[in-house]
């Protein structure tokens, strides 16, 4: 199982400064990010996963505490320039992917934290003429390497993308989890896996 984790979609967060290192509100929501990702890891292991890799995908990729995650989950911190960005480290050896703490796309109303990849440099990102979110972009990236492996892993979302079915689930407000899976590669996308890259830092998390 591969888990990509962001912070702007965790439970309770409402303002940009709460996602920014050094601000008074950041420690609270970093802890919430830890809790939600740990819950996702626990769920993956309970569901039969024998290996879980987590990508810290917010900001500089150095937010999650390795000690907060259950053993034997592994954590990828930082970035190395891989085009997969928030799913750096994902390849065809994984059976499925989960997305935790993801948020509304740039330009969508009703969410002060909505953005796509950059909140200051990009107004919108479009694919096939439609605005897309980080969730959809990285689900599509997963699809190019054949993740998930089984169509049964895909659950209908309220709105279907033209090329991918996206699963969206959330649990309680205290440990909300969002998962996403892509069924088939989008038209025109490569179906072969990109060349392998080495993560900047990979930490094997200790047991809590």
BALUMRO-327068 format. One record per residue: chain; x, y, z of N, C-alpha, C in turn. Coordinates in nm, 2 decimals, m for minus. Layout:
<pts>
('A', (X, Y, Z), (X, Y, Z), (X, Y, Z))
...
</pts>
This chain:
<pts>
('A', (0.08, m0.12, 0.00), (0.00, 0.00, 0.00), (0.09, 0.12, 0.00))
('A', (0.05, 0.22, m0.09), (0.12, 0.35, m0.09), (0.03, 0.45, m0.04))
('A', (0.07, 0.54, 0.05), (m0.01, 0.64, 0.11), (0.06, 0.78, 0.09))
('A', (m0.01, 0.87, 0.02), (0.04, 1.01, 0.00), (m0.04, 1.10, 0.10))
('A', (0.03, 1.18, 0.17), (m0.03, 1.26, 0.28), (m0.01, 1.41, 0.26))
('A', (m0.11, 1.48, 0.27), (m0.11, 1.63, 0.26), (m0.17, 1.68, 0.40))
('A', (m0.17, 1.81, 0.42), (m0.22, 1.86, 0.54), (m0.35, 1.95, 0.53))
('A', (m0.37, 2.01, 0.41), (m0.48, 2.11, 0.40), (m0.62, 2.05, 0.40))
('A', (m0.62, 1.91, 0.40), (m0.75, 1.85, 0.40), (m0.78, 1.77, 0.53))
('A', (m0.69, 1.78, 0.63), (m0.71, 1.71, 0.76), (m0.83, 1.77, 0.83))
('A', (m0.88, 1.70, 0.93), (m1.00, 1.75, 1.00), (m0.97, 1.87, 1.08))
('A', (m1.05, 1.97, 1.07), (m1.05, 2.09, 1.15), (m0.97, 2.21, 1.10))
('A', (m0.88, 2.18, 1.00), (m0.80, 2.29, 0.95), (m0.88, 2.39, 0.87))
('A', (m0.86, 2.52, 0.89), (m0.94, 2.62, 0.82), (m0.87, 2.74, 0.77))
('A', (m0.74, 2.75, 0.79), (m0.67, 2.87, 0.75), (m0.53, 2.84, 0.70))
('A', (m0.48, 2.92, 0.60), (m0.35, 2.88, 0.54), (m0.23, 2.88, 0.65))
('A', (m0.24, 2.97, 0.75), (m0.13, 2.97, 0.84), (m0.12, 2.84, 0.93))
('A', (m0.23, 2.77, 0.94), (m0.23, 2.65, 1.01), (m0.16, 2.54, 0.94))
('A', (m0.13, 2.55, 0.82), (m0.05, 2.46, 0.74), (0.09, 2.50, 0.72))
('A', (0.13, 2.61, 0.78), (0.26, 2.67, 0.76), (0.35, 2.65, 0.88))
('A', (0.47, 2.59, 0.85), (0.57, 2.58, 0.96), (0.60, 2.71, 1.02))
('A', (0.61, 2.71, 1.16), (0.65, 2.84, 1.23), (0.53, 2.91, 1.27))
('A', (0.41, 2.88, 1.23), (0.29, 2.95, 1.27), (0.24, 2.89, 1.40))
('A', (0.16, 2.96, 1.48), (0.11, 2.91, 1.61), (0.02, 2.79, 1.59))
('A', (m0.05, 2.79, 1.48), (m0.15, 2.68, 1.46), (m0.09, 2.55, 1.40))
('A', (0.03, 2.56, 1.35), (0.08, 2.45, 1.27), (0.10, 2.32, 1.36))
('A', (0.16, 2.33, 1.48), (0.17, 2.20, 1.56), (0.05, 2.12, 1.58))
('A', (m0.07, 2.19, 1.60), (m0.19, 2.12, 1.62), (m0.23, 2.04, 1.50))
('A', (m0.21, 2.10, 1.38), (m0.26, 2.03, 1.26), (m0.15, 1.94, 1.20))
('A', (m0.03, 1.96, 1.24), (0.07, 1.86, 1.21), (0.04, 1.73, 1.29))
('A', (0.00, 1.75, 1.42), (m0.03, 1.63, 1.50), (m0.16, 1.56, 1.44))
('A', (m0.25, 1.64, 1.39), (m0.37, 1.58, 1.33), (m0.33, 1.50, 1.20))
('A', (m0.24, 1.56, 1.12), (m0.19, 1.49, 1.01), (m0.12, 1.35, 1.05))
('A', (m0.04, 1.36, 1.15), (0.02, 1.23, 1.21), (m0.09, 1.13, 1.24))
('A', (m0.20, 1.18, 1.31), (m0.30, 1.09, 1.36), (m0.38, 1.03, 1.24))
('A', (m0.41, 1.10, 1.14), (m0.49, 1.05, 1.03), (m0.40, 0.96, 0.94))
('A', (m0.28, 0.99, 0.92), (m0.19, 0.90, 0.85), (m0.17, 0.77, 0.92))
('A', (m0.15, 0.78, 1.06), (m0.13, 0.66, 1.14), (m0.26, 0.57, 1.13))
('A', (m0.38, 0.63, 1.13), (m0.50, 0.56, 1.12), (m0.51, 0.49, 0.98))
('A', (m0.46, 0.56, 0.88), (m0.46, 0.50, 0.74), (m0.37, 0.38, 0.74))
('A', (m0.25, 0.39, 0.80), (m0.16, 0.28, 0.81), (m0.22, 0.16, 0.88))
('A', (m0.28, 0.19, 1.00), (m0.34, 0.08, 1.08), (m0.45, 0.01, 1.00))
('A', (m0.53, 0.09, 0.92), (m0.63, 0.03, 0.84), (m0.58, m0.06, 0.73))
('A', (m0.47, m0.01, 0.67), (m0.40, m0.09, 0.56), (m0.35, m0.22, 0.61))
('A', (m0.28, m0.22, 0.73), (m0.23, m0.34, 0.79), (m0.35, m0.43, 0.83))
('A', (m0.45, m0.38, 0.89), (m0.57, m0.46, 0.93), (m0.63, m0.52, 0.81))
('A', (m0.63, m0.45, 0.70), (m0.69, m0.51, 0.57), (m0.60, m0.61, 0.50))
('A', (m0.48, m0.63, 0.55), (m0.40, m0.74, 0.49), (m0.28, m0.69, 0.42))
('A', (m0.25, m0.56, 0.42), (m0.13, m0.51, 0.36), (m0.01, m0.56, 0.44))
('A', (0.10, m0.61, 0.36), (0.22, m0.65, 0.43), (0.33, m0.55, 0.42))
('A', (0.31, m0.44, 0.35), (0.40, m0.33, 0.34), (0.33, m0.20, 0.31))
('A', (0.36, m0.10, 0.39), (0.30, 0.03, 0.37), (0.41, 0.14, 0.36))
('A', (0.41, 0.21, 0.25), (0.50, 0.32, 0.23), (0.43, 0.45, 0.23))
('A', (0.47, 0.55, 0.31), (0.40, 0.68, 0.32), (0.49, 0.79, 0.26))
('A', (0.43, 0.87, 0.17), (0.50, 0.99, 0.12), (0.45, 1.11, 0.19))
('A', (0.54, 1.18, 0.26), (0.50, 1.31, 0.32), (0.50, 1.41, 0.20))
('A', (0.38, 1.45, 0.17), (0.36, 1.53, 0.05), (0.32, 1.67, 0.07))
('A', (0.33, 1.72, 0.19), (0.30, 1.86, 0.21), (0.43, 1.95, 0.22))
('A', (0.43, 2.06, 0.15), (0.54, 2.16, 0.15), (0.67, 2.10, 0.12))
('A', (0.76, 2.10, 0.21), (0.90, 2.05, 0.19), (0.91, 1.90, 0.21))
('A', (0.79, 1.84, 0.24), (0.79, 1.69, 0.26), (0.85, 1.65, 0.39))
('A', (0.86, 1.74, 0.49), (0.91, 1.71, 0.62), (0.82, 1.76, 0.73))
('A', (0.71, 1.69, 0.74), (0.60, 1.72, 0.84), (0.57, 1.61, 0.93))
('A', (0.55, 1.49, 0.88), (0.52, 1.37, 0.96), (0.63, 1.33, 1.05))
('A', (0.59, 1.29, 1.17), (0.68, 1.23, 1.26), (0.70, 1.08, 1.24))
('A', (0.81, 1.03, 1.21), (0.83, 0.89, 1.19), (0.78, 0.81, 1.31))
('A', (0.80, 0.86, 1.43), (0.76, 0.78, 1.55), (0.61, 0.77, 1.57))
('A', (0.54, 0.86, 1.49), (0.39, 0.85, 1.51), (0.33, 0.74, 1.42))
('A', (0.40, 0.68, 1.33), (0.35, 0.58, 1.24), (0.37, 0.44, 1.30))
('A', (0.28, 0.35, 1.27), (0.30, 0.22, 1.32), (0.40, 0.14, 1.24))
('A', (0.48, 0.06, 1.31), (0.58, m0.03, 1.25), (0.50, m0.14, 1.18))
('A', (0.55, m0.19, 1.06), (0.67, m0.15, 0.99), (0.65, m0.05, 0.88))
('A', (0.56, 0.04, 0.89), (0.54, 0.14, 0.79), (0.68, 0.21, 0.76))
('A', (0.69, 0.25, 0.63), (0.81, 0.33, 0.59), (0.77, 0.47, 0.55))
('A', (0.86, 0.57, 0.57), (0.82, 0.70, 0.54), (0.92, 0.77, 0.45))
('A', (0.87, 0.83, 0.34), (0.96, 0.90, 0.24), (0.95, 1.05, 0.28))
('A', (1.06, 1.11, 0.31), (1.06, 1.25, 0.34), (1.14, 1.33, 0.24))
('A', (1.10, 1.46, 0.22), (1.17, 1.54, 0.12), (1.13, 1.51, m0.02))
('A', (1.20, 1.58, m0.12), (1.17, 1.56, m0.26), (1.31, 1.55, m0.33))
('A', (1.31, 1.48, m0.45), (1.43, 1.47, m0.53), (1.41, 1.51, m0.67))
('A', (1.29, 1.58, m0.70), (1.27, 1.62, m0.84), (1.19, 1.52, m0.92))
('A', (1.15, 1.41, m0.87), (1.08, 1.31, m0.95), (0.95, 1.37, m1.00))
('A', (0.91, 1.35, m1.13), (0.79, 1.41, m1.18), (0.66, 1.36, m1.11))
('A', (0.66, 1.25, m1.04), (0.55, 1.21, m0.97), (0.52, 1.30, m0.84))
('A', (0.61, 1.38, m0.80), (0.59, 1.48, m0.70), (0.53, 1.42, m0.57))
('A', (0.40, 1.44, m0.55), (0.34, 1.40, m0.42), (0.32, 1.25, m0.41))
('A', (0.34, 1.18, m0.52), (0.34, 1.03, m0.51), (0.48, 0.98, m0.54))
('A', (0.59, 1.05, m0.52), (0.72, 1.01, m0.54), (0.75, 0.88, m0.47))
('A', (0.80, 0.78, m0.54), (0.82, 0.65, m0.47), (0.72, 0.55, m0.51))
('A', (0.61, 0.59, m0.57), (0.51, 0.49, m0.62), (0.55, 0.43, m0.75))
('A', (0.54, 0.29, m0.76), (0.57, 0.22, m0.88), (0.48, 0.10, m0.89))
('A', (0.51, 0.02, m0.99), (0.42, m0.10, m1.02), (0.43, m0.21, m0.92))
('A', (0.51, m0.20, m0.81), (0.51, m0.30, m0.71), (0.40, m0.29, m0.61))
('A', (0.33, m0.17, m0.61), (0.22, m0.15, m0.51), (0.09, m0.20, m0.57))
('A', (0.00, m0.25, m0.48), (m0.13, m0.30, m0.52), (m0.24, m0.18, m0.52))
('A', (m0.22, m0.08, m0.43), (m0.32, 0.02, m0.42), (m0.25, 0.15, m0.36))
('A', (m0.33, 0.26, m0.37), (m0.28, 0.39, m0.32), (m0.39, 0.45, m0.24))
('A', (m0.35, 0.52, m0.13), (m0.45, 0.60, m0.05), (m0.40, 0.74, m0.05))
('A', (m0.49, 0.84, m0.04), (m0.46, 0.98, m0.03), (m0.52, 1.04, 0.09))
('A', (m0.44, 1.09, 0.18), (m0.49, 1.14, 0.31), (m0.46, 1.29, 0.32))
('A', (m0.56, 1.36, 0.37), (m0.54, 1.51, 0.39), (m0.55, 1.59, 0.26))
('A', (m0.59, 1.53, 0.15), (m0.60, 1.61, 0.03), (m0.72, 1.70, 0.03))
('A', (m0.73, 1.80, m0.06), (m0.82, 1.91, m0.05), (m0.88, 1.96, m0.18))
('A', (m0.96, 2.06, m0.18), (m1.02, 2.11, m0.30), (m0.92, 2.17, m0.40))
('A', (m0.96, 2.16, m0.52), (m0.87, 2.21, m0.63), (m0.87, 2.37, m0.63))
('A', (m0.77, 2.42, m0.70), (m0.76, 2.57, m0.72), (m0.89, 2.62, m0.79))
('A', (m0.94, 2.73, m0.74), (m1.05, 2.79, m0.80), (m1.19, 2.74, m0.76))
('A', (m1.19, 2.64, m0.67), (m1.32, 2.59, m0.62), (m1.36, 2.68, m0.50))
('A', (m1.49, 2.70, m0.49), (m1.54, 2.79, m0.39), (m1.56, 2.72, m0.25))
('A', (m1.57, 2.80, m0.15), (m1.61, 2.74, m0.02), (m1.50, 2.68, 0.06))
('A', (m1.37, 2.69, 0.02), (m1.26, 2.64, 0.09), (m1.14, 2.74, 0.09))
('A', (m1.10, 2.80, 0.20), (m0.99, 2.90, 0.20), (m0.86, 2.83, 0.17))
('A', (m0.85, 2.70, 0.17), (m0.72, 2.63, 0.15), (m0.72, 2.56, 0.01))
('A', (m0.81, 2.59, m0.07), (m0.81, 2.52, m0.20), (m0.70, 2.57, m0.29))
('A', (m0.63, 2.48, m0.35), (m0.52, 2.51, m0.45), (m0.48, 2.39, m0.52))
('A', (m0.40, 2.40, m0.62), (m0.35, 2.28, m0.70), (m0.20, 2.30, m0.71))
('A', (m0.12, 2.23, m0.64), (0.02, 2.23, m0.63), (0.09, 2.36, m0.58))
('A', (0.03, 2.47, m0.61), (0.09, 2.60, m0.56), (m0.03, 2.69, m0.53))
('A', (m0.03, 2.75, m0.41), (m0.13, 2.85, m0.37), (m0.09, 2.99, m0.41))
('A', (0.03, 3.01, m0.46), (0.08, 3.15, m0.49), (0.11, 3.16, m0.64))
('A', (0.15, 3.05, m0.71), (0.20, 3.06, m0.84), (0.10, 3.01, m0.95))
('A', (0.00, 2.93, m0.91), (m0.09, 2.87, m1.01), (m0.23, 2.91, m0.98))
('A', (m0.30, 2.96, m1.08), (m0.44, 2.99, m1.06), (m0.53, 2.86, m1.08))
('A', (m0.48, 2.78, m1.18), (m0.56, 2.66, m1.22), (m0.47, 2.57, m1.30))
('A', (m0.50, 2.44, m1.29), (m0.44, 2.34, m1.38), (m0.55, 2.27, m1.45))
('A', (m0.54, 2.26, m1.58), (m0.65, 2.19, m1.66), (m0.60, 2.07, m1.73))
('A', (m0.68, 1.97, m1.74), (m0.65, 1.85, m1.81), (m0.77, 1.82, m1.90))
('A', (m0.75, 1.80, m2.03), (m0.86, 1.78, m2.13), (m0.96, 1.90, m2.11))
('A', (m0.91, 2.02, m2.08), (m1.00, 2.13, m2.07), (m1.07, 2.15, m1.94))
('A', (m1.05, 2.05, m1.85), (m1.12, 2.06, m1.72), (m1.02, 2.09, m1.60))
('A', (m1.06, 2.17, m1.51), (m0.98, 2.20, m1.39), (m0.96, 2.07, m1.31))
('A', (m0.84, 2.05, m1.26), (m0.81, 1.92, m1.19), (m0.75, 1.96, m1.05))
('A', (m0.77, 1.86, m0.96), (m0.72, 1.88, m0.83), (m0.59, 1.80, m0.81))
('A', (m0.52, 1.82, m0.70), (m0.40, 1.73, m0.67), (m0.44, 1.59, m0.66))
('A', (m0.56, 1.56, m0.61), (m0.61, 1.43, m0.59), (m0.62, 1.36, m0.73))
('A', (m0.68, 1.43, m0.82), (m0.70, 1.36, m0.95), (m0.57, 1.35, m1.03))
('A', (m0.48, 1.45, m1.02), (m0.35, 1.45, m1.09), (m0.27, 1.32, m1.04))
('A', (m0.27, 1.30, m0.91), (m0.18, 1.20, m0.86), (m0.25, 1.06, m0.87))
('A', (m0.38, 1.06, m0.88), (m0.45, 0.93, m0.91), (m0.42, 0.89, m1.05))
('A', (m0.42, 0.99, m1.14), (m0.38, 0.96, m1.28), (m0.24, 0.91, m1.29))
('A', (m0.15, 0.97, m1.21), (m0.01, 0.92, m1.21), (0.00, 0.78, m1.16))
('A', (m0.08, 0.74, m1.06), (m0.08, 0.61, m1.01), (m0.13, 0.51, m1.12))
('A', (m0.23, 0.56, m1.20), (m0.28, 0.48, m1.31), (m0.18, 0.44, m1.41))
('A', (m0.08, 0.53, m1.43), (0.02, 0.50, m1.54), (0.11, 0.39, m1.50))
('A', (0.12, 0.35, m1.37), (0.20, 0.24, m1.33), (0.11, 0.12, m1.28))
('A', (m0.02, 0.13, m1.32), (m0.11, 0.01, m1.30), (m0.15, 0.00, m1.15))
('A', (m0.16, 0.11, m1.08), (m0.21, 0.11, m0.94), (m0.35, 0.18, m0.94))
('A', (m0.46, 0.12, m0.89), (m0.45, m0.01, m0.82), (m0.46, m0.13, m0.92))
('A', (m0.43, m0.25, m0.87), (m0.42, m0.37, m0.95), (m0.56, m0.42, m0.98))
('A', (m0.65, m0.40, m0.89), (m0.78, m0.46, m0.91), (m0.89, m0.36, m0.92))
('A', (m0.98, m0.38, m1.02), (m1.09, m0.29, m1.04), (m1.18, m0.29, m0.92))
('A', (m1.19, m0.40, m0.84), (m1.28, m0.40, m0.72), (m1.23, m0.30, m0.62))
('A', (m1.11, m0.25, m0.63), (m1.06, m0.15, m0.53), (m1.12, m0.02, m0.55))
('A', (m1.19, 0.00, m0.67), (m1.24, 0.13, m0.70), (m1.39, 0.15, m0.66))
('A', (m1.42, 0.25, m0.59), (m1.55, 0.28, m0.54), (m1.60, 0.42, m0.60))
('A', (m1.72, 0.42, m0.65), (m1.77, 0.54, m0.72), (m1.77, 0.66, m0.63))
('A', (m1.73, 0.77, m0.69), (m1.74, 0.90, m0.62), (m1.86, 0.98, m0.67))
('A', (m1.90, 1.09, m0.61), (m2.01, 1.16, m0.66), (m2.00, 1.21, m0.80))
('A', (m1.88, 1.26, m0.83), (m1.86, 1.30, m0.97), (m1.75, 1.21, m1.03))
('A', (m1.78, 1.16, m1.15), (m1.68, 1.07, m1.21), (m1.60, 1.15, m1.31))
('A', (m1.47, 1.12, m1.31), (m1.38, 1.19, m1.40), (m1.40, 1.11, m1.54))
('A', (m1.37, 1.17, m1.65), (m1.39, 1.11, m1.78), (m1.30, 0.99, m1.80))
('A', (m1.19, 0.98, m1.73), (m1.10, 0.87, m1.76), (m1.08, 0.78, m1.64))
('A', (m1.11, 0.82, m1.52), (m1.08, 0.75, m1.40), (m1.19, 0.75, m1.30))
('A', (m1.21, 0.64, m1.23), (m1.30, 0.63, m1.13), (m1.23, 0.66, m1.00))
('A', (m1.28, 0.75, m0.92), (m1.20, 0.79, m0.80), (m1.28, 0.75, m0.67))
('A', (m1.22, 0.69, m0.58), (m1.29, 0.65, m0.45), (m1.26, 0.75, m0.35))
('A', (m1.37, 0.79, m0.28), (m1.36, 0.90, m0.18), (m1.43, 0.85, m0.06))
('A', (m1.36, 0.84, 0.05), (m1.42, 0.79, 0.18), (m1.37, 0.88, 0.29))
('A', (m1.45, 0.90, 0.39), (m1.40, 0.97, 0.51), (m1.46, 0.91, 0.63))
('A', (m1.38, 0.91, 0.74), (m1.43, 0.85, 0.86), (m1.47, 0.96, 0.96))
('A', (m1.45, 0.95, 1.09), (m1.49, 1.05, 1.18), (m1.41, 1.18, 1.17))
('A', (m1.46, 1.28, 1.23), (m1.40, 1.41, 1.22), (m1.26, 1.41, 1.29))
('A', (m1.24, 1.32, 1.39), (m1.12, 1.32, 1.46), (m1.01, 1.25, 1.38))
('A', (m1.05, 1.15, 1.30), (m0.95, 1.08, 1.22), (m1.01, 1.05, 1.08))
('A', (m1.02, 1.16, 1.01), (m1.08, 1.15, 0.87), (m0.98, 1.10, 0.78))
('A', (m1.03, 1.00, 0.69), (m0.94, 0.95, 0.59), (m1.01, 0.96, 0.46))
('A', (m0.93, 1.00, 0.36), (m0.98, 1.00, 0.22), (m0.89, 0.91, 0.14))
('A', (m0.95, 0.83, 0.06), (m0.87, 0.73, m0.02), (m0.91, 0.75, m0.17))
('A', (m0.82, 0.73, m0.26), (m0.84, 0.75, m0.40), (m0.77, 0.64, m0.48))
('A', (m0.84, 0.59, m0.58), (m0.78, 0.49, m0.66), (m0.82, 0.51, m0.81))
('A', (m0.73, 0.48, m0.90), (m0.75, 0.50, m1.04), (m0.76, 0.37, m1.11))
('A', (m0.86, 0.35, m1.20), (m0.89, 0.22, m1.25), (m0.81, 0.19, m1.38))
('A', (m0.80, 0.29, m1.47), (m0.72, 0.26, m1.59), (m0.65, 0.39, m1.63))
('A', (m0.54, 0.38, m1.70), (m0.47, 0.50, m1.74), (m0.55, 0.59, m1.83))
('A', (m0.53, 0.72, m1.82), (m0.61, 0.81, m1.91), (m0.56, 0.80, m2.05))
('A', (m0.65, 0.83, m2.14), (m0.61, 0.82, m2.28), (m0.49, 0.91, m2.31))
('A', (m0.40, 0.86, m2.38), (m0.28, 0.93, m2.42), (m0.17, 0.93, m2.32))
('A', (m0.20, 0.88, m2.20), (m0.09, 0.87, m2.10), (m0.01, 0.74, m2.12))
('A', (0.12, 0.74, m2.09), (0.20, 0.62, m2.10), (0.16, 0.51, m2.01))
('A', (0.17, 0.39, m2.06), (0.13, 0.28, m1.97), (0.25, 0.21, m1.91))
('A', (0.37, 0.25, m1.95), (0.49, 0.19, m1.89), (0.53, 0.27, m1.77))
('A', (0.60, 0.21, m1.67), (0.65, 0.28, m1.56), (0.76, 0.36, m1.59))
('A', (0.77, 0.48, m1.53), (0.89, 0.57, m1.55), (1.01, 0.51, m1.49))
('A', (1.13, 0.56, m1.53), (1.25, 0.51, m1.47), (1.25, 0.53, m1.32))
('A', (1.31, 0.44, m1.24), (1.31, 0.45, m1.10), (1.40, 0.57, m1.05))
('A', (1.35, 0.63, m0.94), (1.42, 0.74, m0.88), (1.45, 0.69, m0.73))
('A', (1.55, 0.74, m0.67), (1.58, 0.72, m0.53), (1.52, 0.83, m0.44))
('A', (1.44, 0.80, m0.34), (1.38, 0.90, m0.26), (1.50, 0.98, m0.19))
('A', (1.47, 1.10, m0.16), (1.57, 1.18, m0.08), (1.60, 1.12, 0.05))
('A', (1.50, 1.08, 0.12), (1.52, 1.02, 0.25), (1.41, 0.92, 0.27))
('A', (1.44, 0.80, 0.31), (1.35, 0.70, 0.35), (1.37, 0.65, 0.49))
('A', (1.27, 0.66, 0.57), (1.29, 0.63, 0.71), (1.20, 0.51, 0.75))
('A', (1.25, 0.41, 0.81), (1.16, 0.30, 0.86), (1.11, 0.34, 1.00))
('A', (0.98, 0.36, 1.01), (0.92, 0.41, 1.13), (0.93, 0.31, 1.25))
('A', (0.95, 0.36, 1.36), (0.95, 0.28, 1.48), (0.81, 0.26, 1.53))
('A', (0.79, 0.16, 1.61), (0.66, 0.13, 1.67), (0.63, 0.24, 1.77))
('A', (0.50, 0.27, 1.78), (0.45, 0.37, 1.87), (0.46, 0.32, 2.01))
</pts>
